[in-house]
Amino acid sequence: MNTLPGLLGAVILFWGWQGGYWAVALPCAVLVEAARWVPQRWAFDAARLNRIGDVCAVLTLLAGIVLYLTLGNPRAVTQLFFWLPVIYLPLALAQAYGNQSVISLGVLLPTIRRYRNRTPMHVNLAYPYAGLWLVAASAANRRDGTFEIVLVGMLAWALWQARPRSRALWHWLLLVPVLAVTGSVGHRSLRELQLWLEGNAVEWLSRDAGGNTDPYRADTNLGHIGSLKQSDRIVLRARSPVGSTRLEPPLLLHQASYDTYTGLRWLARNAPFTEVPQTASMTWLLHAPPTQEQVSTTELAIVEQTTHARPVLALPAGTQRIEGLAASDMRRNPLDAVQIEHRPGFVSYRVIFAPGAAEAIAPRPDDLVIPPREVAVFNRIAQTLGLKGMPADQAVAAVQRHFADGFFYSLKQDARQPSIPPLSDFMERTHAGHCEYFASATVLLLRAAGIPARYATGYSVQEWSARENAYLVRERHAHAWVRVWVHGAWREMDTTPATWAALEADSAPWWGKVADWWSWLRYSFAQLQADGAQTPWQLWLVFTVVFVVWFGWRIFGKPTQTLSRTAPTRTTQAGPGSSDSPFYRIEQALLARERQRLAYETAQEWIARIGLHIARVGAVELAALLQLHYRYRFDPHGLSAQELRAFDARVTAWLTAEVGSPAVPPAPPV
């Protein structure tokens, strides 16, 4: 390890501080720093180093799969980055306690091992490994100012060793704070860009249950030209608690309601969220339980999958309380949208509900408003159907019959005249549309009849899976319907033709069964951690112990030679049969004449300095020989046999011309 003493250990402790894993960070820091004082070294050959690299790569893959199955994206990615330096600790220790100061890149990248005819590329892991710990520490995402301050300090400490001694100290002292400020401004600008993207491209950046549901705004596809298609990805599962009793589909799971239509968008006005009390451990009371005169309650177990920290729950109408929900916070708005704070991943809970009426605030003036562009059309249709003045329950039945006669479900919309609003065109010409058309038109038609109505969104539960013994809800089961005020309560009303789900299922992709199997595997793994006799930390402990035993047997199963620690020596001569560069003969000759390269000088700086004391032609040739030396030492292709012989001859000629003798007999031809 070529890092400054204590630097790598400090970086590891910084990781432990950011993530709160001092018990992991402390032994890791001690192990890597103790290598500086341990006198013995282990002789790891290339094959054994390759095995260690392969073990770390396999462990990375396994950890990624486990994290993905448990947490899902994007949290699995950040957690994998967080634990990556711990996974690659064995490889770092192999270099720290080994007899080689560098390792081949083939250890890290197995594909490079295939090119055996190329000069191997080597790297010292010390500083890249320290950088990996810093990146991992950032994945903890504590979002406080101390991170940037400590990060700048760590980087300045590391750069102190690498600073060019040929420059004045004040250059370094000036550049470090300038770069720190520039990096901080750039980081904050990227953060602002991320927030802007999240605010303006929600559907592109997030595609999970609850993630696309904004309880304040619902952007519709009304007026969209072309065909709409949502994915078959499973977003939630629903079953009775015993897992065998089947429900009476379709069951609507409500997420949010809206009362104001603007033409292409529904809004929820004056609907602030309030806290929902937690009456017992993981039990949340939405409203008082029914009296004996009311209908009996039903229980439903739901498992949602979300990548968001504040998902909107999918709940049946009449939900009274939620049990078994390990959320840190729950809020509810007057329009019956329920939002929780929960870590991303699988969210499981049990719903106790009384089928029938939905609990929401009583009708308000907004529940009767029709946009000016749509008023004439819907008033005329309401007059034709005789809805005005009709009792609410009879008007609801009449509207249901109207949409059942001559209207069709369709995900494809043809072009229309821009001057005609989408809903007016739907009601008078096309008579075909998806659920957003039916729900929006039904709300406005009921309002034209003087009946309060709201636009509701959520999911329709209707696909039974015998394998999982549960109902599967997919993204394409996202649905829109109506909540209408009848007999002093909000009732569910769905005018979309019942064939809509079957039509969408017919267009499911051929690889849907593979995706379903993968979704079931993730769900089963999450249930194993949530419901099994072993808690997650115990599973990780067993996994770690098994890996350590297997790793120790794989790496140290055969005797490994130990060597005494000696100071590295540098070969400065290419004698007969040596594979070192002929350029070292020049270094040896100039060393005898006290023109040796100083410790802080680069090779180019050294040549520029001594070039002042030799002829111009000799200085130019010396620079050319240095370039050949670099090709020989660092180019993966190296020099051919003919080029190497020519290189050796030019070195001999230069030494004869500038020094007076070739210093060392030229190496034999290769």
QUIKA-V987992 format. One record per helix or strand of 3 or more residues. SS is the DSSP state (H for helix, E for strand). FROM is the first residue (numbers start at 1). LEN is the number of residues. Records with the same first field share a line. If there is no record, write none. Layout:
SS: FROM-LEN, FROM-LEN
This chain:
H: 7-13, 22-13, 46-26, 75-13, 89-8, 105-4, 110-5, 125-15, 145-18, 169-32, 202-4, 365-4, 372-14, 392-13, 422-9, 435-14, 475-3, 500-7, 512-20, 536-21, 583-10, 603-11, 616-19, 641-18
E: 40-3, 217-3, 234-6, 251-8, 265-3, 273-3, 278-3, 283-3, 298-9, 319-5, 329-5, 338-4, 345-9, 453-9, 463-3, 470-5, 478-9, 489-5, 562-3
